[in-house]
Structures are given as structure tokens and as C-alpha cells.
Amino acid sequence: MGHVILLGDSIFDNARYVPGGPDVVRQLRAALPAGWQASLLAVDGAVVADVARQIGRIPADATHLVVSAGGNDALGASHLLGARAATVAEAVGLLAEAQQAFAAAYGRMIADLAATGLPIAACTIYDTPRSAPDHRIIRTALSIFNDVITRSAFARSAGLVDLRLICDQDEDYANSIEPSARGGAKIATAIARLVGGTGGSAVIA
């Protein structure tokens, strides 16, 4: 029997954003095969560096690790979108510095997860709802962080759960950064498919 551990941030720890509805870990438990377990170690507000503490709490019977982290790191760098730059090249350079710092932190996290010897899967950072007025800018800016995530996952032969493709409707969001019950159900289904399958492929809804 399998035991799936959810690490990271409020993509998984979303109970407070779906009052009266099921959170992601409950939806995952329902989507997994009979006899499987799912445990939540993710914490709302966590950044990539916080996952190290979560790894220390992984139970001995864990069989699969799924991490969704990086969205709060991206939020921390969002001030760059209002920064002044004389040229496009200068603006890209500012984003490149943020990407480099994120890559270092994310690389350490993935290495720590891989060191457990368990199968791991990483989630991309999803886009803001399509109806949001700044959707195009945010989607473009997030691509520099998602590039780090996809490269890190594939370099470690990890699975990839691409939340950009899974949460593709406004109804999948409880707000601009957390999944609704509908979005959570789609995420849970994708994870259940991944851990029950071959493990190394990208997953979409």
C-alpha cells in the first residue's frame, strides 16, 4: 500500500480557503486506491526553504513525495514588476537575478527530497485566473520560476504535475493564489494518476 506525502505551501494546505468544502489532502485520499494513505505536511505561507523542516517530519512508511513550493517565493519577488528599467535588457536582467536566487534554493530542496530515496514529484506554479486584468504579465513573469522547477524535476527524473494545465479555469481558484474545491479535486486526481502510474511523466488533468 502507498502513503503519499504532500509538502510545500497552500496549494496543498488550502483548508481555510474552501470553508465547508474538502481540502486537497481529503480529495487525494478519496482519489487514491483503496488502502492507500495521504498525509499533509505542507504549510500555508511556506517558501521553498521551509520545505527542509517538512522533510524532517516525513513518516517512516512514506512511499511517495509530492511538493508544491515556489509560489510564495515568486510573490516575494513581485516587487520587481514595478521596478524601473531603462531597457528591456535591464528589466530581464533583474528577473534573471531573481531566477538565479530561486534556482539555488529550489535546487537544494530537490536534492534534499531526492536524498530520501523516495519517488518524488514537483508541481509547477500555476497562473493567476484568466479573468484577472494582469494575467498575461503574471503568467509571463512566472515562467522564469517554472523553468527552474521543470528543469530541476527532470534533472532528478522526478514526476511533474503541471498546475498551469490542470487549473485552467477561473472556477479552479478560490482566490488569485489558492485552489478552490474544484481546483483541488483536479490536482488530487492528477497526483493519484501519477503515483499510481509509471511516475516520471508530466501530468495534466
Steps between C-alpha positions, in 0.01 A plus 500: 500500500615853429532804723518832314649798683405853393766764567526869426245779532130590480448327168466194722429665838187675371234407759448860613426607142225241438273544805241226501677317218770234487866601496757344267622229738144378563435498126821308441405237756174448313679476164768251606452121477343321794745456785723792401565794730573870449654731760533878499830656605461810282442828683315805375749781433806277471783590264744257339748523787229396749461157338820383673314500832211311345737233368609434857142399582454245220365179655692174472229335290495771231514368143459813283585868548319780315612859549335824396726790595621819339185706470576697815860550386363646177269726700802619693661609173186660358624849589729469199198542274482862615871566476627760254732388221656701217489213251328164457840337546538671838154380604581144395823524698302580816282196442806288433641589842176391665504179299857423602421537869189285463693233308753469780231455765288266289800289407585448867142401573482246218834354604372458856185330373701270273724407792203326664518235228124525442328576168440873478283728290503878474216737417540805283366837615164555339389819327260747654136469380459589135248771581755690710599827330873428549481135391736535204769680697486257792500197272806632318686590819427162658653323202850574632417318825323215325802451277704432814240255631471300179877484449555394861233230482622350176864514610403280796273274289213620717137516403347832400147614581441800277245709687492751215323241287289353779356821647401663175162653591406785733288257702816306592613790722369599844690827454793611287745255660311212669304215345127470545333168584459445126864581431608284792305205364679533167838521674420195714394300196823586319712397799311173539559422134868579533575290807295215366673502163855490370606807698728700273262673262341841498141497618204698377132480587 
